[in-house]
Amino acid sequence: TGLLGYGIYRSDNGGGAWGETNIGIFTASRVNAIAPAPSDDQTLYVSTSEPYPALLRTRNLGADWDLLVKDV
């Protein structure tokens, strides 16, 4: 899940506990949207608006993120 201004969090136990999964994401990013890849259940895309508008991708359910597009 993404929290407005607080990055991205992940739960491995159905929501019983949550932890930050922001490796590769700007600190305290404002997350606008999270979308799964239709052909791969491990890949997610995230758009952020602050501190920089960006599009990021994870291929391992949020363990780490790759910057795809950054608009400065």
N, CA, C and O atoms as a Tripos MOL2 file, in Angstrom:
@<TRIPOS>MOLECULE
protein
  288   287    72     0     0
PROTEIN
NO_CHARGES

@<TRIPOS>ATOM
      1 N           0.8390   -1.1780    0.0000 N.3       1 THR1
      2 CA          0.0000    0.0000    0.0000 C.3       1 THR1
      3 C           0.8820    1.2390    0.0000 C.2       1 THR1
      4 O           2.0000    1.2060    0.5150 O.2       1 THR1
      5 N           0.3990    2.3090   -0.5620 N.am      2 GLY2
      6 CA          1.1210    3.5670   -0.5650 C.3       2 GLY2
      7 C           0.4200    4.5620    0.3450 C.2       2 GLY2
      8 O          -0.8080    4.6460    0.3580 O.2       2 GLY2
      9 N           1.1940    5.3010    1.0910 N.am      3 LEU3
     10 CA          0.6320    6.3080    1.9850 C.3       3 LEU3
     11 C           1.0510    7.6850    1.5070 C.2       3 LEU3
     12 O           2.2180    7.9060    1.1820 O.2       3 LEU3
     13 N           0.1160    8.6000    1.4640 N.am      4 LEU4
     14 CA          0.3590    9.9360    0.9780 C.3       4 LEU4
     15 C           1.4600   10.6030    1.7800 C.2       4 LEU4
     16 O           1.2610   10.9630    2.9400 O.2       4 LEU4
     17 N           2.6260   10.7690    1.1620 N.am      5 GLY5
     18 CA          3.7500   11.4260    1.8020 C.3       5 GLY5
     19 C           4.6030   10.5420    2.6870 C.2       5 GLY5
     20 O           5.5330   11.0370    3.3240 O.2       5 GLY5
     21 N           4.3170    9.2500    2.7500 N.am      6 TYR6
     22 CA          5.0660    8.3730    3.6510 C.3       6 TYR6
     23 C           5.6250    7.1390    2.9740 C.2       6 TYR6
     24 O           6.0670    6.2210    3.6640 O.2       6 TYR6
     25 N           5.6240    7.0790    1.6620 N.am      7 GLY7
     26 CA          6.2450    5.9610    0.9680 C.3       7 GLY7
     27 C           5.3340    4.7570    0.8220 C.2       7 GLY7
     28 O           4.1100    4.8800    0.8130 O.2       7 GLY7
     29 N           5.9540    3.5880    0.7070 N.am      8 ILE8
     30 CA          5.2320    2.3530    0.4150 C.3       8 ILE8
     31 C           5.4950    1.3320    1.5200 C.2       8 ILE8
     32 O           6.6170    1.1890    2.0060 O.2       8 ILE8
     33 N           4.4390    0.6360    1.8970 N.am      9 TYR9
     34 CA          4.5120   -0.3800    2.9440 C.3       9 TYR9
     35 C           4.0160   -1.7080    2.4030 C.2       9 TYR9
     36 O           3.1850   -1.7550    1.4960 O.2       9 TYR9
     37 N           4.5330   -2.7800    2.9660 N.am     10 ARG10
     38 CA          4.2250   -4.1220    2.4920 C.3      10 ARG10
     39 C           3.9110   -5.0290    3.6770 C.2      10 ARG10
     40 O           4.5070   -4.9070    4.7470 O.2      10 ARG10
     41 N           2.9670   -5.9360    3.4640 N.am     11 SER11
     42 CA          2.6330   -6.9350    4.4700 C.3      11 SER11
     43 C           2.8060   -8.3130    3.8600 C.2      11 SER11
     44 O           2.3140   -8.5800    2.7640 O.2      11 SER11
     45 N           3.5010   -9.1830    4.5640 N.am     12 ASP12
     46 CA          3.6880  -10.5630    4.1030 C.3      12 ASP12
     47 C           2.7640  -11.5380    4.8250 C.2      12 ASP12
     48 O           2.8500  -12.7470    4.6150 O.2      12 ASP12
     49 N           1.8710  -11.0110    5.6840 N.am     13 ASN13
     50 CA          0.9950  -11.9050    6.4590 C.3      13 ASN13
     51 C          -0.4550  -11.4380    6.4200 C.2      13 ASN13
     52 O          -1.1640  -11.5110    7.4240 O.2      13 ASN13
     53 N          -0.8890  -10.9640    5.2690 N.am     14 GLY14
     54 CA         -2.2840  -10.5920    5.0980 C.3      14 GLY14
     55 C          -2.7050   -9.3450    5.8530 C.2      14 GLY14
     56 O          -3.8900   -9.1760    6.1430 O.2      14 GLY14
     57 N          -1.7680   -8.4720    6.1760 N.am     15 GLY15
     58 CA         -2.0840   -7.2230    6.8500 C.3      15 GLY15
     59 C          -1.9160   -7.2490    8.3530 C.2      15 GLY15
     60 O          -2.2350   -6.2640    9.0180 O.2      15 GLY15
     61 N          -1.4230   -8.3510    8.9130 N.am     16 GLY16
     62 CA         -1.1920   -8.4220   10.3540 C.3      16 GLY16
     63 C          -0.0910   -7.4930   10.8110 C.2      16 GLY16
     64 O          -0.1630   -6.9390   11.9080 O.2      16 GLY16
     65 N           0.9210   -7.3150    9.9910 N.am     17 ALA17
     66 CA          2.0320   -6.4060   10.2870 C.3      17 ALA17
     67 C           2.5020   -5.7990    8.9720 C.2      17 ALA17
     68 O           2.4590   -6.4440    7.9250 O.2      17 ALA17
     69 N           2.9500   -4.5500    9.0430 N.am     18 TRP18
     70 CA          3.4040   -3.8270    7.8690 C.3      18 TRP18
     71 C           4.8050   -3.3050    8.0920 C.2      18 TRP18
     72 O           5.1720   -2.9630    9.2160 O.2      18 TRP18
     73 N           5.6030   -3.2390    7.0180 N.am     19 GLY19
     74 CA          6.9440   -2.6770    7.0870 C.3      19 GLY19
     75 C           7.2240   -1.8430    5.8480 C.2      19 GLY19
     76 O           6.6580   -2.0860    4.7820 O.2      19 GLY19
     77 N           8.0990   -0.8640    5.9950 N.am     20 GLU20
     78 CA          8.4690   -0.0300    4.8580 C.3      20 GLU20
     79 C           9.1660   -0.8620    3.7910 C.2      20 GLU20
     80 O           9.9410   -1.7670    4.1020 O.2      20 GLU20
     81 N           8.8900   -0.5540    2.5570 N.am     21 THR21
     82 CA          9.5530   -1.2010    1.4340 C.3      21 THR21
     83 C           9.9320   -0.1180    0.4290 C.2      21 THR21
     84 O           9.4540   -0.1010   -0.7050 O.2      21 THR21
     85 N          10.7990    0.7810    0.8730 N.am     22 ASN22
     86 CA         11.1260    1.9790    0.1190 C.3      22 ASN22
     87 C          12.5240    1.9810   -0.4830 C.2      22 ASN22
     88 O          13.0090    3.0440   -0.8710 O.2      22 ASN22
     89 N          13.1860    0.8420   -0.5770 N.am     23 ILE23
     90 CA         14.5340    0.8100   -1.1460 C.3      23 ILE23
     91 C          14.4580    1.2290   -2.6090 C.2      23 ILE23
     92 O          13.8080    0.5650   -3.4160 O.2      23 ILE23
     93 N          15.1230    2.3310   -2.9500 N.am     24 GLY24
     94 CA         15.1090    2.8480   -4.3060 C.3      24 GLY24
     95 C          14.0740    3.9270   -4.5340 C.2      24 GLY24
     96 O          14.0140    4.5020   -5.6210 O.2      24 GLY24
     97 N          13.2530    4.2170   -3.5290 N.am     25 ILE25
     98 CA         12.2310    5.2580   -3.6370 C.3      25 ILE25
     99 C          12.6900    6.4520   -2.8250 C.2      25 ILE25
    100 O          13.3000    6.2980   -1.7660 O.2      25 ILE25
    101 N          12.3950    7.6390   -3.3220 N.am     26 PHE26
    102 CA         12.7540    8.8580   -2.6150 C.3      26 PHE26
    103 C          12.1000    8.8670   -1.2400 C.2      26 PHE26
    104 O          10.9430    8.4710   -1.0990 O.2      26 PHE26
    105 N          12.8190    9.3080   -0.2470 N.am     27 THR27
    106 CA         12.3090    9.3530    1.1110 C.3      27 THR27
    107 C          11.0120   10.1500    1.1620 C.2      27 THR27
    108 O          10.9060   11.2300    0.5800 O.2      27 THR27
    109 N          10.0520    9.6120    1.8530 N.am     28 ALA28
    110 CA          8.7430   10.2540    2.0550 C.3      28 ALA28
    111 C           8.0810   10.6550    0.7430 C.2      28 ALA28
    112 O           7.5200   11.7460    0.6360 O.2      28 ALA28
    113 N           8.1440    9.7880   -0.2420 N.am     29 SER29
    114 CA          7.4910   10.0600   -1.5140 C.3      29 SER29
    115 C           5.9790   10.1240   -1.3440 C.2      29 SER29
    116 O           5.3960    9.3930   -0.5430 O.2      29 SER29
    117 N           5.3680   10.9960   -2.0980 N.am     30 ARG30
    118 CA          3.9130   11.0730   -2.1310 C.3      30 ARG30
    119 C           3.4440   10.1130   -3.2160 C.2      30 ARG30
    120 O           3.5890   10.3990   -4.4040 O.2      30 ARG30
    121 N           2.8910    8.9920   -2.8180 N.am     31 VAL31
    122 CA          2.4640    7.9460   -3.7400 C.3      31 VAL31
    123 C           1.0800    8.2890   -4.2840 C.2      31 VAL31
    124 O           0.1420    8.5120   -3.5190 O.2      31 VAL31
    125 N           0.9600    8.3300   -5.6100 N.am     32 ASN32
    126 CA         -0.3230    8.6220   -6.2460 C.3      32 ASN32
    127 C          -1.0880    7.3590   -6.5860 C.2      32 ASN32
    128 O          -2.3040    7.2940   -6.4040 O.2      32 ASN32
    129 N          -0.3760    6.3520   -7.0810 N.am     33 ALA33
    130 CA         -1.0480    5.1380   -7.5350 C.3      33 ALA33
    131 C          -0.0790    3.9660   -7.5170 C.2      33 ALA33
    132 O           1.1270    4.1290   -7.7040 O.2      33 ALA33
    133 N          -0.6350    2.7770   -7.2880 N.am     34 ILE34
    134 CA          0.0990    1.5200   -7.3920 C.3      34 ILE34
    135 C          -0.6890    0.6310   -8.3410 C.2      34 ILE34
    136 O          -1.9050    0.4970   -8.2060 O.2      34 ILE34
    137 N           0.0080    0.0180   -9.3110 N.am     35 ALA35
    138 CA         -0.6680   -0.8360  -10.2810 C.3      35 ALA35
    139 C           0.1250   -2.1140  -10.4910 C.2      35 ALA35
    140 O           1.3420   -2.0590  -10.6680 O.2      35 ALA35
    141 N          -0.5450   -3.2740  -10.4750 N.am     36 PRO36
    142 CA          0.1400   -4.5290  -10.7630 C.3      36 PRO36
    143 C           0.3350   -4.7010  -12.2680 C.2      36 PRO36
    144 O          -0.4640   -4.2160  -13.0700 O.2      36 PRO36
    145 N           1.4000   -5.3910  -12.6340 N.am     37 ALA37
    146 CA          1.6070   -5.7470  -14.0450 C.3      37 ALA37
    147 C           0.6410   -6.8900  -14.3700 C.2      37 ALA37
    148 O           0.5680   -7.8590  -13.6140 O.2      37 ALA37
    149 N          -0.0950   -6.7990  -15.4700 N.am     38 PRO38
    150 CA         -1.0880   -7.8370  -15.7720 C.3      38 PRO38
    151 C          -0.4920   -9.2020  -16.0810 C.2      38 PRO38
    152 O          -1.1740  -10.2180  -15.9410 O.2      38 PRO38
    153 N           0.7720   -9.2420  -16.5000 N.am     39 SER39
    154 CA          1.3570  -10.5180  -16.9220 C.3      39 SER39
    155 C           2.3340  -11.1170  -15.9090 C.2      39 SER39
    156 O           2.8940  -12.1850  -16.1550 O.2      39 SER39
    157 N           2.5490  -10.4370  -14.7610 N.am     40 ASP40
    158 CA          3.5500  -10.9040  -13.8020 C.3      40 ASP40
    159 C           3.1140  -10.5350  -12.3910 C.2      40 ASP40
    160 O           3.0430   -9.3510  -12.0630 O.2      40 ASP40
    161 N           2.8260  -11.5090  -11.5610 N.am     41 ASP41
    162 CA          2.3050  -11.2220  -10.2190 C.3      41 ASP41
    163 C           3.3700  -10.7390   -9.2370 C.2      41 ASP41
    164 O           3.0450  -10.4670   -8.0810 O.2      41 ASP41
    165 N           4.6200  -10.6240   -9.6550 N.am     42 GLN42
    166 CA          5.6960  -10.0930   -8.8170 C.3      42 GLN42
    167 C           6.0050   -8.6260   -9.1160 C.2      42 GLN42
    168 O           6.7170   -7.9730   -8.3520 O.2      42 GLN42
    169 N           5.4700   -8.1080  -10.2270 N.am     43 THR43
    170 CA          5.8110   -6.7610  -10.6840 C.3      43 THR43
    171 C           4.7010   -5.7700  -10.3750 C.2      43 THR43
    172 O           3.5270   -6.0150  -10.6510 O.2      43 THR43
    173 N           5.1060   -4.6370   -9.7920 N.am     44 LEU44
    174 CA          4.1950   -3.5350   -9.4860 C.3      44 LEU44
    175 C           4.8070   -2.2400  -10.0190 C.2      44 LEU44
    176 O           6.0270   -2.1070  -10.1110 O.2      44 LEU44
    177 N           3.9430   -1.2940  -10.3670 N.am     45 TYR45
    178 CA          4.3580    0.0340  -10.7810 C.3      45 TYR45
    179 C           3.7850    1.0570   -9.8070 C.2      45 TYR45
    180 O           2.6710    0.8940   -9.3090 O.2      45 TYR45
    181 N           4.5530    2.1140   -9.5390 N.am     46 VAL46
    182 CA          4.1310    3.1690   -8.6190 C.3      46 VAL46
    183 C           4.4090    4.5130   -9.2630 C.2      46 VAL46
    184 O           5.4650    4.7260   -9.8590 O.2      46 VAL46
    185 N           3.4510    5.4160   -9.1370 N.am     47 SER47
    186 CA          3.7070    6.8030   -9.5300 C.3      47 SER47
    187 C           3.7710    7.6550   -8.2710 C.2      47 SER47
    188 O           3.0070    7.4520   -7.3270 O.2      47 SER47
    189 N           4.6930    8.6110   -8.2730 N.am     48 THR48
    190 CA          4.8560    9.5270   -7.1470 C.3      48 THR48
    191 C           4.7860   10.9580   -7.6680 C.2      48 THR48
    192 O           5.0120   11.2160   -8.8510 O.2      48 THR48
    193 N           4.4680   11.8830   -6.7650 N.am     49 SER49
    194 CA          4.4150   13.2810   -7.1850 C.3      49 SER49
    195 C           5.3960   14.1660   -6.4340 C.2      49 SER49
    196 O           5.8010   15.2060   -6.9540 O.2      49 SER49
    197 N           5.7850   13.7870   -5.2390 N.am     50 GLU50
    198 CA          6.7260   14.5840   -4.4550 C.3      50 GLU50
    199 C           7.6870   13.6600   -3.7440 C.2      50 GLU50
    200 O           7.2530   12.5740   -3.3600 O.2      50 GLU50
    201 N           8.9050   13.9730   -3.5390 N.am     51 PRO51
    202 CA          9.5260   15.2450   -3.8790 C.3      51 PRO51
    203 C           9.7610   15.4180   -5.3760 C.2      51 PRO51
    204 O          10.0230   16.5340   -5.8230 O.2      51 PRO51
    205 N           9.6760   14.3460   -6.1630 N.am     52 TYR52
    206 CA          9.8220   14.4250   -7.6100 C.3      52 TYR52
    207 C           8.7440   13.5640   -8.2470 C.2      52 TYR52
    208 O           8.4820   12.4570   -7.7750 O.2      52 TYR52
    209 N           8.1050   14.0570   -9.3250 N.am     53 PRO53
    210 CA          7.2290   13.1770  -10.0810 C.3      53 PRO53
    211 C           8.0610   12.0420  -10.6690 C.2      53 PRO53
    212 O           9.1040   12.2820  -11.2770 O.2      53 PRO53
    213 N           7.6040   10.8160  -10.4890 N.am     54 ALA54
    214 CA          8.3920    9.6780  -10.9630 C.3      54 ALA54
    215 C           7.5000    8.4660  -11.1900 C.2      54 ALA54
    216 O           6.3940    8.3700  -10.6570 O.2      54 ALA54
    217 N           8.0100    7.5530  -11.9880 N.am     55 LEU55
    218 CA          7.4080    6.2350  -12.1780 C.3      55 LEU55
    219 C           8.4620    5.2160  -11.7710 C.2      55 LEU55
    220 O           9.5920    5.2530  -12.2570 O.2      55 LEU55
    221 N           8.0860    4.3050  -10.8780 N.am     56 LEU56
    222 CA          9.0130    3.2830  -10.3860 C.3      56 LEU56
    223 C           8.4140    1.9010  -10.6020 C.2      56 LEU56
    224 O           7.2030    1.7430  -10.7510 O.2      56 LEU56
    225 N           9.3030    0.8960  -10.6160 N.am     57 ARG57
    226 CA          8.8700   -0.4940  -10.8120 C.3      57 ARG57
    227 C           9.5970   -1.3950   -9.8320 C.2      57 ARG57
    228 O          10.7780   -1.2010   -9.5460 O.2      57 ARG57
    229 N           8.8850   -2.3720   -9.3270 N.am     58 THR58
    230 CA          9.5030   -3.4530   -8.5640 C.3      58 THR58
    231 C           9.1960   -4.7630   -9.2730 C.2      58 THR58
    232 O           8.0960   -4.9500   -9.7930 O.2      58 THR58
    233 N          10.1420   -5.6460   -9.2950 N.am     59 ARG59
    234 CA          9.9440   -6.9830   -9.8870 C.3      59 ARG59
    235 C           9.9210   -8.0630   -8.8210 C.2      59 ARG59
    236 O           9.9040   -9.2540   -9.1310 O.2      59 ARG59
    237 N           9.9200   -7.6340   -7.5390 N.am     60 ASN60
    238 CA          9.9460   -8.6040   -6.4370 C.3      60 ASN60
    239 C           9.0090   -8.1700   -5.3080 C.2      60 ASN60
    240 O           9.3580   -8.2230   -4.1290 O.2      60 ASN60
    241 N           7.8020   -7.7380   -5.7080 N.am     61 LEU61
    242 CA          6.7470   -7.3320   -4.7690 C.3      61 LEU61
    243 C           7.1890   -6.2830   -3.7580 C.2      61 LEU61
    244 O           6.7570   -6.3100   -2.6060 O.2      61 LEU61
    245 N           8.0370   -5.3710   -4.1770 N.am     62 GLY62
    246 CA          8.3900   -4.2460   -3.3300 C.3      62 GLY62
    247 C           9.6410   -4.3990   -2.5020 C.2      62 GLY62
    248 O           9.9360   -3.5230   -1.6890 O.2      62 GLY62
    249 N          10.3870   -5.4670   -2.6700 N.am     63 ALA63
    250 CA         11.6410   -5.6060   -1.9110 C.3      63 ALA63
    251 C          12.6130   -4.4860   -2.2790 C.2      63 ALA63
    252 O          13.3230   -3.9740   -1.4130 O.2      63 ALA63
    253 N          12.6490   -4.1060   -3.5490 N.am     64 ASP64
    254 CA         13.3900   -2.9320   -3.9920 C.3      64 ASP64
    255 C          12.7420   -2.3970   -5.2590 C.2      64 ASP64
    256 O          11.9790   -3.0960   -5.9260 O.2      64 ASP64
    257 N          13.0570   -1.1480   -5.5800 N.am     65 TRP65
    258 CA         12.3980   -0.4370   -6.6690 C.3      65 TRP65
    259 C          13.4240    0.1240   -7.6460 C.2      65 TRP65
    260 O          14.5290    0.5020   -7.2570 O.2      65 TRP65
    261 N          13.0400    0.1710   -8.9250 N.am     66 ASP66
    262 CA         13.8550    0.7730   -9.9790 C.3      66 ASP66
    263 C          13.1570    2.0310  -10.4770 C.2      66 ASP66
    264 O          11.9490    2.0330  -10.7140 O.2      66 ASP66
    265 N          13.9290    3.0970  -10.6310 N.am     67 LEU67
    266 CA         13.4030    4.3370  -11.1840 C.3      67 LEU67
    267 C          13.2980    4.1930  -12.6990 C.2      67 LEU67
    268 O          14.3020    3.9260  -13.3600 O.2      67 LEU67
    269 N          12.1140    4.3620  -13.2550 N.am     68 LEU68
    270 CA         11.9110    4.2810  -14.7010 C.3      68 LEU68
    271 C          11.8770    5.6680  -15.3410 C.2      68 LEU68
    272 O          12.4760    5.8840  -16.3940 O.2      68 LEU68
    273 N          11.1800    6.6010  -14.7070 N.am     69 VAL69
    274 CA         11.0640    7.9560  -15.2370 C.3      69 VAL69
    275 C          11.1020    8.9260  -14.0580 C.2      69 VAL69
    276 O          10.4230    8.7170  -13.0530 O.2      69 VAL69
    277 N          11.9000    9.9910  -14.1860 N.am     70 LYS70
    278 CA         11.9520   11.0400  -13.1610 C.3      70 LYS70
    279 C          11.8270   12.3710  -13.8510 C.2      70 LYS70
    280 O          12.5990   12.6800  -14.7590 O.2      70 LYS70
    281 N          10.8610   13.1650  -13.4300 N.am     71 ASP71
    282 CA         10.6460   14.4920  -13.9820 C.3      71 ASP71
    283 C          11.0990   15.5170  -12.9470 C.2      71 ASP71
    284 O          10.4580   15.6800  -11.9080 O.2      71 ASP71
    285 N          12.2010   16.2030  -13.2280 N.am     72 VAL72
    286 CA         12.7320   17.1710  -12.2490 C.3      72 VAL72
    287 C          12.4100   18.5870  -12.6350 C.2      72 VAL72
    288 O          12.7810   19.5210  -11.9250 O.2      72 VAL72
@<TRIPOS>BOND
     1     1     2 1
     2     2     3 1
     3     3     4 2
     4     3     5 am
     5     5     6 1
     6     6     7 1
     7     7     8 2
     8     7     9 am
     9     9    10 1
    10    10    11 1
    11    11    12 2
    12    11    13 am
    13    13    14 1
    14    14    15 1
    15    15    16 2
    16    15    17 am
    17    17    18 1
    18    18    19 1
    19    19    20 2
    20    19    21 am
    21    21    22 1
    22    22    23 1
    23    23    24 2
    24    23    25 am
    25    25    26 1
    26    26    27 1
    27    27    28 2
    28    27    29 am
    29    29    30 1
    30    30    31 1
    31    31    32 2
    32    31    33 am
    33    33    34 1
    34    34    35 1
    35    35    36 2
    36    35    37 am
    37    37    38 1
    38    38    39 1
    39    39    40 2
    40    39    41 am
    41    41    42 1
    42    42    43 1
    43    43    44 2
    44    43    45 am
    45    45    46 1
    46    46    47 1
    47    47    48 2
    48    47    49 am
    49    49    50 1
    50    50    51 1
    51    51    52 2
    52    51    53 am
    53    53    54 1
    54    54    55 1
    55    55    56 2
    56    55    57 am
    57    57    58 1
    58    58    59 1
    59    59    60 2
    60    59    61 am
    61    61    62 1
    62    62    63 1
    63    63    64 2
    64    63    65 am
    65    65    66 1
    66    66    67 1
    67    67    68 2
    68    67    69 am
    69    69    70 1
    70    70    71 1
    71    71    72 2
    72    71    73 am
    73    73    74 1
    74    74    75 1
    75    75    76 2
    76    75    77 am
    77    77    78 1
    78    78    79 1
    79    79    80 2
    80    79    81 am
    81    81    82 1
    82    82    83 1
    83    83    84 2
    84    83    85 am
    85    85    86 1
    86    86    87 1
    87    87    88 2
    88    87    89 am
    89    89    90 1
    90    90    91 1
    91    91    92 2
    92    91    93 am
    93    93    94 1
    94    94    95 1
    95    95    96 2
    96    95    97 am
    97    97    98 1
    98    98    99 1
    99    99   100 2
   100    99   101 am
   101   101   102 1
   102   102   103 1
   103   103   104 2
   104   103   105 am
   105   105   106 1
   106   106   107 1
   107   107   108 2
   108   107   109 am
   109   109   110 1
   110   110   111 1
   111   111   112 2
   112   111   113 am
   113   113   114 1
   114   114   115 1
   115   115   116 2
   116   115   117 am
   117   117   118 1
   118   118   119 1
   119   119   120 2
   120   119   121 am
   121   121   122 1
   122   122   123 1
   123   123   124 2
   124   123   125 am
   125   125   126 1
   126   126   127 1
   127   127   128 2
   128   127   129 am
   129   129   130 1
   130   130   131 1
   131   131   132 2
   132   131   133 am
   133   133   134 1
   134   134   135 1
   135   135   136 2
   136   135   137 am
   137   137   138 1
   138   138   139 1
   139   139   140 2
   140   139   141 am
   141   141   142 1
   142   142   143 1
   143   143   144 2
   144   143   145 am
   145   145   146 1
   146   146   147 1
   147   147   148 2
   148   147   149 am
   149   149   150 1
   150   150   151 1
   151   151   152 2
   152   151   153 am
   153   153   154 1
   154   154   155 1
   155   155   156 2
   156   155   157 am
   157   157   158 1
   158   158   159 1
   159   159   160 2
   160   159   161 am
   161   161   162 1
   162   162   163 1
   163   163   164 2
   164   163   165 am
   165   165   166 1
   166   166   167 1
   167   167   168 2
   168   167   169 am
   169   169   170 1
   170   170   171 1
   171   171   172 2
   172   171   173 am
   173   173   174 1
   174   174   175 1
   175   175   176 2
   176   175   177 am
   177   177   178 1
   178   178   179 1
   179   179   180 2
   180   179   181 am
   181   181   182 1
   182   182   183 1
   183   183   184 2
   184   183   185 am
   185   185   186 1
   186   186   187 1
   187   187   188 2
   188   187   189 am
   189   189   190 1
   190   190   191 1
   191   191   192 2
   192   191   193 am
   193   193   194 1
   194   194   195 1
   195   195   196 2
   196   195   197 am
   197   197   198 1
   198   198   199 1
   199   199   200 2
   200   199   201 am
   201   201   202 1
   202   202   203 1
   203   203   204 2
   204   203   205 am
   205   205   206 1
   206   206   207 1
   207   207   208 2
   208   207   209 am
   209   209   210 1
   210   210   211 1
   211   211   212 2
   212   211   213 am
   213   213   214 1
   214   214   215 1
   215   215   216 2
   216   215   217 am
   217   217   218 1
   218   218   219 1
   219   219   220 2
   220   219   221 am
   221   221   222 1
   222   222   223 1
   223   223   224 2
   224   223   225 am
   225   225   226 1
   226   226   227 1
   227   227   228 2
   228   227   229 am
   229   229   230 1
   230   230   231 1
   231   231   232 2
   232   231   233 am
   233   233   234 1
   234   234   235 1
   235   235   236 2
   236   235   237 am
   237   237   238 1
   238   238   239 1
   239   239   240 2
   240   239   241 am
   241   241   242 1
   242   242   243 1
   243   243   244 2
   244   243   245 am
   245   245   246 1
   246   246   247 1
   247   247   248 2
   248   247   249 am
   249   249   250 1
   250   250   251 1
   251   251   252 2
   252   251   253 am
   253   253   254 1
   254   254   255 1
   255   255   256 2
   256   255   257 am
   257   257   258 1
   258   258   259 1
   259   259   260 2
   260   259   261 am
   261   261   262 1
   262   262   263 1
   263   263   264 2
   264   263   265 am
   265   265   266 1
   266   266   267 1
   267   267   268 2
   268   267   269 am
   269   269   270 1
   270   270   271 1
   271   271   272 2
   272   271   273 am
   273   273   274 1
   274   274   275 1
   275   275   276 2
   276   275   277 am
   277   277   278 1
   278   278   279 1
   279   279   280 2
   280   279   281 am
   281   281   282 1
   282   282   283 1
   283   283   284 2
   284   283   285 am
   285   285   286 1
   286   286   287 1
   287   287   288 2
@<TRIPOS>SUBSTRUCTURE
     1 THR1         2 RESIDUE 1 A THR
     2 GLY2         6 RESIDUE 1 A GLY
     3 LEU3        10 RESIDUE 1 A LEU
     4 LEU4        14 RESIDUE 1 A LEU
     5 GLY5        18 RESIDUE 1 A GLY
     6 TYR6        22 RESIDUE 1 A TYR
     7 GLY7        26 RESIDUE 1 A GLY
     8 ILE8        30 RESIDUE 1 A ILE
     9 TYR9        34 RESIDUE 1 A TYR
    10 ARG10       38 RESIDUE 1 A ARG
    11 SER11       42 RESIDUE 1 A SER
    12 ASP12       46 RESIDUE 1 A ASP
    13 ASN13       50 RESIDUE 1 A ASN
    14 GLY14       54 RESIDUE 1 A GLY
    15 GLY15       58 RESIDUE 1 A GLY
    16 GLY16       62 RESIDUE 1 A GLY
    17 ALA17       66 RESIDUE 1 A ALA
    18 TRP18       70 RESIDUE 1 A TRP
    19 GLY19       74 RESIDUE 1 A GLY
    20 GLU20       78 RESIDUE 1 A GLU
    21 THR21       82 RESIDUE 1 A THR
    22 ASN22       86 RESIDUE 1 A ASN
    23 ILE23       90 RESIDUE 1 A ILE
    24 GLY24       94 RESIDUE 1 A GLY
    25 ILE25       98 RESIDUE 1 A ILE
    26 PHE26      102 RESIDUE 1 A PHE
    27 THR27      106 RESIDUE 1 A THR
    28 ALA28      110 RESIDUE 1 A ALA
    29 SER29      114 RESIDUE 1 A SER
    30 ARG30      118 RESIDUE 1 A ARG
    31 VAL31      122 RESIDUE 1 A VAL
    32 ASN32      126 RESIDUE 1 A ASN
    33 ALA33      130 RESIDUE 1 A ALA
    34 ILE34      134 RESIDUE 1 A ILE
    35 ALA35      138 RESIDUE 1 A ALA
    36 PRO36      142 RESIDUE 1 A PRO
    37 ALA37      146 RESIDUE 1 A ALA
    38 PRO38      150 RESIDUE 1 A PRO
    39 SER39      154 RESIDUE 1 A SER
    40 ASP40      158 RESIDUE 1 A ASP
    41 ASP41      162 RESIDUE 1 A ASP
    42 GLN42      166 RESIDUE 1 A GLN
    43 THR43      170 RESIDUE 1 A THR
    44 LEU44      174 RESIDUE 1 A LEU
    45 TYR45      178 RESIDUE 1 A TYR
    46 VAL46      182 RESIDUE 1 A VAL
    47 SER47      186 RESIDUE 1 A SER
    48 THR48      190 RESIDUE 1 A THR
    49 SER49      194 RESIDUE 1 A SER
    50 GLU50      198 RESIDUE 1 A GLU
    51 PRO51      202 RESIDUE 1 A PRO
    52 TYR52      206 RESIDUE 1 A TYR
    53 PRO53      210 RESIDUE 1 A PRO
    54 ALA54      214 RESIDUE 1 A ALA
    55 LEU55      218 RESIDUE 1 A LEU
    56 LEU56      222 RESIDUE 1 A LEU
    57 ARG57      226 RESIDUE 1 A ARG
    58 THR58      230 RESIDUE 1 A THR
    59 ARG59      234 RESIDUE 1 A ARG
    60 ASN60      238 RESIDUE 1 A ASN
    61 LEU61      242 RESIDUE 1 A LEU
    62 GLY62      246 RESIDUE 1 A GLY
    63 ALA63      250 RESIDUE 1 A ALA
    64 ASP64      254 RESIDUE 1 A ASP
    65 TRP65      258 RESIDUE 1 A TRP
    66 ASP66      262 RESIDUE 1 A ASP
    67 LEU67      266 RESIDUE 1 A LEU
    68 LEU68      270 RESIDUE 1 A LEU
    69 VAL69      274 RESIDUE 1 A VAL
    70 LYS70      278 RESIDUE 1 A LYS
    71 ASP71      282 RESIDUE 1 A ASP
    72 VAL72      286 RESIDUE 1 A VAL
